[in-house]
C-alpha cells in the first residue's frame, strides 16, 4: 500500500521491495501482493518495471527472506510527445518539464512555436515581419498573467486603454477601461452604464434584458451545454425578443470576433459561455491588454528558451505522419510467463490486467523537405498529447488507421474550423487613430473585422517607419481568401479609409503582409459539443487532448482556456488533482449566484426533485 501511494503521488522514481518479512505459511500471499503491484504500475503508465521472483516455498523464505525480492525501477524518464506548439501544447510541455523525471518532445508543422499566434511572416518586400493576427489578453487571463510573471516578462503587455467600434458610417461605440471608472458596479449594470453607445437607442438596449434568464440557467455544466448547444445564438436572441438592431450592431460583431462565425452558425452554449467569460464575469472582465510586439518574439521566444533549459525538445517544421500502438495484453502475457508456477488463485487475480486497451507507443514524424521514400522519424512515447485545433485533429484521425479504429476519436472528424485573414499595412505618412484597438461591423456580410494601430501598440518598435502601421484582421473570411494579395491589400486600405477619413485616404501603402489561415480557428457550430474531446481519452488510455476545444469546467475561453487545459493534461499524466497549479476564476457575483440558484431550485421543484427533468428556457425555443 505504501508503494502504491508513493508511486501514485509521483514521490519516487525507484521503488524496491526487498527482504519483506512474512509468515512461513503465507508465501503465496506475499507473491500475490508483490505481483499485483507490477501490472498496476505498467497499466497506469507510471513506470516500466522489471521483476524477479525468487523461489516462494516456505522453507526458502524462512532460510533467506532476502531472496524473495521484487525490484521495480524506472529505466528512463517518462517520454511524452506533444503534437502542436500553440498555447495548449506549450502549456503542457511547460508543466511537465517542471515535474522532474519527464522528457518532453514537442512536434509542430510550423517553422516557429506559437500555433495560430505564430509570427515569422514577411511583407511583400521581404524586409518587415508580421504575425497571424492580433490576440488580446483579457481581464480574466489569470493563469497566463501568472506565467508572464514567472518568466519575468510582464512588461511584454501594454496597459489598458479604451477601444472603439466602427461601421462604414464611422465610430459607433466606445468601450472604456472599466477598472478605471469611479465605482465598480454589479456585473451587467456596470457594463450597461459605462459603455458609450453613440447611436444605439435605449429602447433597443433594453431588449437584451431577457437574456438574463439564459445566463442564469447556463452554468457551464455538461447539462447546460446539452440544453443550449443545439440552438444557434441568433435563434436564442430572436426567441427571447432581442431587437434586430441590437443584434446586428452589438451582439453579431461580438460573436464574429469572439467565436469567429456569425450568430446563426454558432452554438448558443458557446456564445453564452464566451460572453460571460470575456464580458460579464465581472465589470473589469472586458478590459484588455495587447502584446508590445509580435507575440512570438516577446512571449513565446523566452518561454521556449526556458523550456529548452529544462531539456524540452522542439521539432519544428515537422509533420506527424502516423502512430504505433502496443496492446496492454502483451504486458499481461509477459506477467503470465513469469508466474506459471504460482497458484490458480493468483493467476485469476492477475488475469484482468491483460484485458486493457491498446496504447500509443510511438509517434511517426517527417521533417519538411523529406523525400517520400525517406523513413519517418520514430519517437517512442509513454504518453501522447494532441494540442492541435479542430481541423488538424480531424485530419490526424482521418489519416490514421490506429486512431480511426476508435469511435470516440472518429467523432472528431465532425469538427471543423473557420478561416482568418490577417493583413498589415505600412503607410507612407502618419494617420490619426483615436483608439489603438477596434472592432467593426457592416463591411462584409457574415465577416467579422478588427483593426489595430500597430505603431502605438508595439511602440517603440516601429518608430523608424515613415508613417502609420495598421493591421486589419477578418474572421469567418472564406469569401475573401480567394482574392489576390494585392486585391486584399486594396480592400483593407479602402475599409480603413471609410473609418478614418481624409488622413487615411491621402496615405499610400508602401509595404504590406497578407496571412491566410484557412480553417485556422475552431468553429463552435450548433451541436459541436458532443464531438469535442475530453482531456483524457477513454479509448486510448495514454492519449490526452489540450486546447480551447477541449471540454473542461474551468470556465475560461480562448488562449486562457488552451493554457489551462495544458496544465490539466499534465496533471492527468502525473496523476495529480485536475485543479493542481490552476488559478480558478473568481466566484460568481452575489446577484448572479442568486439568479442561478433560483433557476436551479425552480427546475428541481418542477422536475419533482430532479433538476434535469425540470423545464428549461431552451425547451421553448423550438
N, C-alpha and C positions, 0 to 999 in steps of 0.2 A: 504493500500500500504506500509505503514511503517513497519507493522508486516511482510508482505511478504518479504520485502528487508532484514530485520534483521534476519529472520529465514534462508533465502537463504544464507546469508553470515555466518551463524553459529555464529552470535553475541550473541545469547541468548538461554537459555535452558528453560526459562519460559516466556510466553507471555500472558498477561491478558488484555482483553478489557473490561472495566467496566465504568459505568456512561458516556456512549457515548452520547453526545447531538445530537438530531435530531429534525427536524420539526415535529409537531404533525401529519401532514398529510402523513408522509413517514415512518411509522413503518415497512411496508413490505420490503422497500428498505434496511432499516437498518438490518433486519433479514437476507435478502439475502446476503448482503456483508459479514456478520459475518459467515454465514453458508458455503459460498463458500470457506472460508479460512480453514475450518476444513477438508474436504476431500482432499484439496490440500496438507495440511501438512502430512496427512497419506499416500497418494499415493506417495509423494516424499520421504517417508521413513525418514522424519525429526523427527517426534515425534509421540507418541501415544497420543491421545487427549481425554479429557473428556469435555463435554459442557452441559450447562443447559440453555435452552431458557425459559425465563420468559414471561408472557403474553405480546403480542405485540400490543394490542389495543392502539389507540391514547390517550385515557383517562389514561390508565395505565402509559404510557411513560411520559405524562405531569405531572402526580401525583408524579412519582418517577422514574427519569432517571436511578437511580442506580439499578433498578430491571431488566432492560434489559441488561443482562450480558452474555458474552461468556468467559469462562476461559479455557485456554489451558496450560497444564503443562506437562513437561517431568517427567514421574513417575519413571524412572530409566535410567541409561546411555544406549546409543545405544549399542546393542550387536552384535559384529562382530566375526564370526567364520572363521578362515583361515585354509584351508586344505593344508598342506605341509609346511615344515620348511627349505626350501632352501633359496637361496639369495632373490628370489622374495617374498616368504612368510614372511621372517623375515623383509624385507624392508617395506611391507605394514603394518605389526604389529608395526614396529618402528615409522612410520609416523603417524599412527592413535593414538598410545599411547601418543604422544606429543600434541594431539589436545584438550585434556580435557575430555569432558563427553562421552567417548567411553570405553567400556570394550572389550578387545580382547582376544580370546581364540585360540591358535594355536594347531592344531591336526596333529600329524605326526606318521607314522607307524614305523619309525626308533627309536632306543633307545636314540639317541642324535640328536639335531638340526644340520642342515647342508645340508640336501638333498644329492646330488651327491658328495659333498666335505666333507661329514661327516667322522669322524675318529672313533676310538674305536675298530678297527680291531686288532687282535693279531697275532703274528707269531706262527709257529707250536710249538715252545717251550712254548708258553703262557706267555712269560716274556717281550716281546717287542711290542710296539704299531706301527700300520701302519694306512694309510688312503687310500681312494678310488681314487688314482691318484694325480698327481701334477697339480696345476692350477696357471697360471701366472696372474700378474697384469700389464696390458699393458699401454702404454703411454697415451691413451685416456680414462682411467678409472677415470675421474674427480669426479664423484659422489661417487664412493667407496673411493677414496682418501679423500674426504671431510668427509665421515663417520669415517674413521680411525682417522682423526684429531679431530673430535667431541668426540670420545671415548678416545682420548689421547693415541692411540696405533699405531701411525705411524711407530714406530720402530719395529713393527711386520714384516716389509718387509725388504728384502735385498736391497743393492744398485743395480745399473745397471751393467751388465757385458756382455762380448762377449759370443756368442752362436755358437756351432758347428753344422754341418750337416754331417752325416756319411752314407756310404753304406757298404756292405760287403767288399769292397775294401779299406775302410779306410775313412779318412777325405775328404770331397768333397767341403765344403764351410764354410766360417766364416762370421757370422753377427756381425758387430761391434756395439759399443754403438754410435748410430747415433748422439746423442746430444753432444757427445764429439769430433766430427770431427771439423776440422779447420773452416769450413764455412757451414752454413745451406743453402742448395740449394733448388730450387723449387722441390716440391714432385715429385717423379718418377725419376728425374735426380739424386738427391742425393742418393737414394737407389741403382740405377744402377751403379753409380761410386764408392760408398763406400763399397758395398757388395763384398766380396772376393770369387769369384767362382774359385776354383783351377783347374778344369778340363773342364768346360763347355766353348766351343768356342764362341767367339763374334758373329760369324755368326748365331749361334743358339739363342743367347740372342736377337739379332736384330729382330727375327721373332715375338717377343712379341709386337712390335710396333702397329699392327692393333687393339690390344685390347684397345688402347686409344679411339677408336671410340665407343666401347661398354661402357667403363667407362664414356665417355662424354654423352651418351644418358641415362644411368641408373642413375637416381637421387633419387632413393629410394621411389619414389611416387607410389601410388597404380597402376597407369597406367604403369609405368616402370616394376613393378612386374608382371603385367598381360602379358606384352610382353615377358619377359625373363624367367618366371617361368616354362614354359612348355618345355624349352630347357635344355638339360644337359650341364654342364660346359665343358665336353670333346667335345661335338658336337660344341659348340661355338668356342673352340680353333682350332679344325680341320678345320672348315669352314673359319676361319679367317687366316689360314695359319701358326699357331704356329708349330714349328718343333716338331717331335716326341721326340727327346732327351730333349728339353727344357721342354716339358710337363711332361715327365717321371721323370726328375731329379730335377725339381723346382716346377712346378705347382701341380702335383699329390701329392707329400708329403705335400704341404701346405694345400690342400683340405682335405686330410686324417687326419691331425692333427687339422685342424680348424673346419671342419664340420663333421668329424668322418665317412666319407664314401668316396669311390673313385669317381672321377670326372664324370664317366658315370652314377652314381646313385645320383648325386647332382644337384639341380636346378642351372642354370646359374645365376639367380637373386640372390639367396642366396650366391653363390660364389663371385659375384661382390660386393655385399654389405659387406660381411665379409672381403674380401681382402682390400677394400677401408678403412674400419674402422681400421683394425689391421695394415695395411702396408702403405697405400697410402694417408691417410688423411693429414699427414704432414711427413716430413723426420724423425721426432722423434717418430712417432706412434708405430713403431715396437720395440722400447726399452721396456724391460720387467723386472719386479722385481718378486721375489718369497717370499713366507712366510718363516720366520725364524724357523718355527716349523710346526707341524700339524695344518692346518687351523682351525680345530675345537677347538683346545686349545688356539691358540694365537689370533684368531679373533672372532669366534662365541661365545666362553665362556664369555668373557667380554661383548660382545654385548647382549647376552641373559640376563646376570645379570642386565644390565642397563634397559632392558625392564621389567624384573620382579620387579624392584624397582618402575616402573610406573604401576604395577598391571596387567601386561600381564600374562595370564595363559598358561602354556605349558603342553600339554598332549602327552607325548612321548610314543612309543610302543603301539599306539592306532590307529586302523583302522576305517575308515569311512565305515559304512555298509548300510547306507540309508539316506533318507531325508523325511521331511514332508513339505507340502505346505498349503498355505492359499490363497483362491481366494480373490482378491480385491473386488469382487462383494459383499462379506459379509459386507465389510465396507460400501458400498453403501446401503445395506439393513438396517444396523443399523441407518444410517442417515435418510433414508426414514421413519423409525419408529418414529423418533423424530420430523419429520416435517409434519406429517399427516394433521395438521391443517393449514399449510401455503398455499399460493396461488399456482395455477397451473403453474404460470409463474416461481416461484422459483423452483418447482419440475422439470420442464423441463430443467432448468439451471443446476440442480444438477445431473440429471439422467446419463449423460455421464460418470461421475466419477465411476459409478458402473460397467462400462464395461471394467475394467482393466484386465491385465494379472494376472496369478497366481504368487505368490511369495513364496520363500522358507522360512519356518517358523521355522524349526529345523533341526539339523544335528544329525544323529544317529551314535554312535560310540561303538566300542567294544575293550577293552584293551587286550593286549597279554595275552594268558593263560586263557581267559574266556571260560567257557563251552558253548556249542552250545545252551543249554537251558537257559542260563543267558540272561535276558532282556538287550537290548542295553542302553547305557548312552544317554540321550536326552539333547542336547544343543540348547536352544532356540536362534534364530538368527534374527536380523533385516537385516543383510547383510551377504552373504557368499562369500568368496574369494577362488577361486580354484588356488592353487600355486603348481601345480604338472606338471610333464613332459608329453610328448605325450602319452606314453604307459599307464601311470596311469590315465590320463584324459580319454582316450578311454575306459579303464576298468570301470571307475566310471559311464560313460554314459551307457555302455552296461548292467551294473548290476543294474541300477536304472530305474524303470518304470516312475518315475516322470521326470527325465532328458531326457530319450529317447523318451518322448512324443513330443519333440520339434525338428523340422527339423534342426534348427540352431545348436543344440547340437549333433544331430545324425551324422552330418558330421565329428565330432571329432573322430568318430570310424575309419575313414580312416587314421588318424595319427598313426605313429609308431616310434619306437626308434631303435637305433642300439647299439651294445654292446661294453663294455670297459673291459679290463683285466689289473689289476694293480698288479705288483709284487715288493717286496722289499727284497733285498738280503743283508745279513750280512756276510762279508768275514773275514777270519782269519788273513789277513795281509793287509797293505795299498796297494792301486793301484793308480798309477798316472793318473789323468784325466785332460786333457788340459782345458776343459770347463765344468762348473757345470751344464749346461742345453743344451740338444742336441736333434735334430730331425733326423730321419733316413728314408731311403727308400731302397727297393730292397731285403728285407729279406723274406717277405711272400707276395704273390700276393694279392692285394686288402686290405692289412692290414697296417694301419698307426702305427708308433712307435716313442716313445721318450724315452730318458733315462737321469737320473739326479744323480749328486753326492750329496746325502742327507747329508753326513757328512759336506760338505762345506756349503750347503745352510742353514742347521739347526744349524750351529756352535754357541755355544759350546755343544749343547745337546748330541752329540754322541762322545764327546772327550774321554769318558771312554772305548769305544769299541776297541777291539784289531786290527781291520782292517777297510777296506772301507765299507760304507753303500751305496749301489747303488739301484736305482729304475728304472725299465723298465715297461713302460705302452704301451699297444696295443689297437688300435682303429679299429672299424669295425671288431671285433675279434670273430665272431660267430664260425669260423672254429677252434679256439683254446680253446673255453670254455669247450669242452667235454674232454679235456686232464686231466689226474690226476694232483694233486698239484705237486707231485714230478717230473712228466714229464715237467710241465710248468716251474718249477724252473731250471731244466736241460736245457731247451730251452733258457730261458732268460740268463743264465750264458754263454751258447755257443755263443749267439748273441753278448754279451759283449766281449767275448774272441776275436771274429773276429775284433772288432773295436779297442780294447785296447792292444792287443798283449800279450807278454810274461808275464808281471806283472800280468795280469788278469788270464791267463791260469794257472799260478802257485798257485793262491789263491783257497782256498776251501770255500764252503758255510757252515757256522756253524748254521745259522738260516734263516728263510725266511717267508714271508707273501704272500698269494695269495688272491686277492679280485676280485670276478667276479661280473660284473654288466650287466646282460642280458637286452637288450633294455633299458639301463640306460640313454642314451643321445638322444636328439631329432634328427630326421632324416629329412633333408630338401630335400626330393626327388623331382624330376620334377613334377610339378602340385600340390605341397603341399600347396601353399599359399592360395588357395581358401578354404582350410579346417581349416586354423588356426583361433583361436579365436581373437576377439577384446577385448579391456579392459572391456567394459560393454556389457552384454548380452542384446539383443533386445527381446528375448523370455521370459526371467525371469528378471524383472527389478531390482531385488536386488542381482543378481549374477554377479560376477566380475572375471576376469582372469589376472594372472600375470605370468611372466617367459619369457625366451628368445624365446618362440614360439609365443608370442602374437604380433599381428600386431600393430606397432607404428611408428611414424615419427621421433623419436629422432635420429636414425641413428646408435645407438650403437649395440653391439653384446655380446653374451656370458654372463658372470657374471654381467657386467656393464648394459647390457640390462635388465636382470632379476631384478636388483636393481632398475633401472629407472621405469620399469613398476609397481613395487610395490608402488612407490611414486605417479605415475599417477592414480593407482586404488584408493589409499587413497584420492586423490584429487576428483575423481569422487564420492566417497561415501560422502565426506564432501561438495560437490557442490562448489568446488574451480576450478579455471582455470587449465587446464591439465598440464601446464608448471610450476605451482607454486612449488617452492622448488627444481626444477630440474635444474642442471647445463647443459646448452646446449653445443653441440660440437661447436668448433670454425668454423667460416665461411670457405667455400672452398677457397683455394688459388686462386690468381688472374687468373692464366692461366687455372686452372680447371673451374672456374666460367665462363671465356670467352668461353671455349670449349663447356660447357653445354648450354650456352646462344646461341651460334652459331647454334648448332644442333637443339635447340628448334625453333629458327627463321626459319631455313630451313624447318623443318617439318610443321610449321604453314603456311609457304608460299605455299608449295606443297599440303597441306591439305585445301587450299582455306580458310584460316582463322581459321581452327580447327586443332590444333596440333595432336589430337588423330586420325585424318583421314590421316595424313601425313605418308610417308613411314618410316619404322623402319629397322634398321640393322637386327633385329630378323626376319623380314618378308622374308629375303633372305637366311635364314639358313635351310630351309626345302627342 
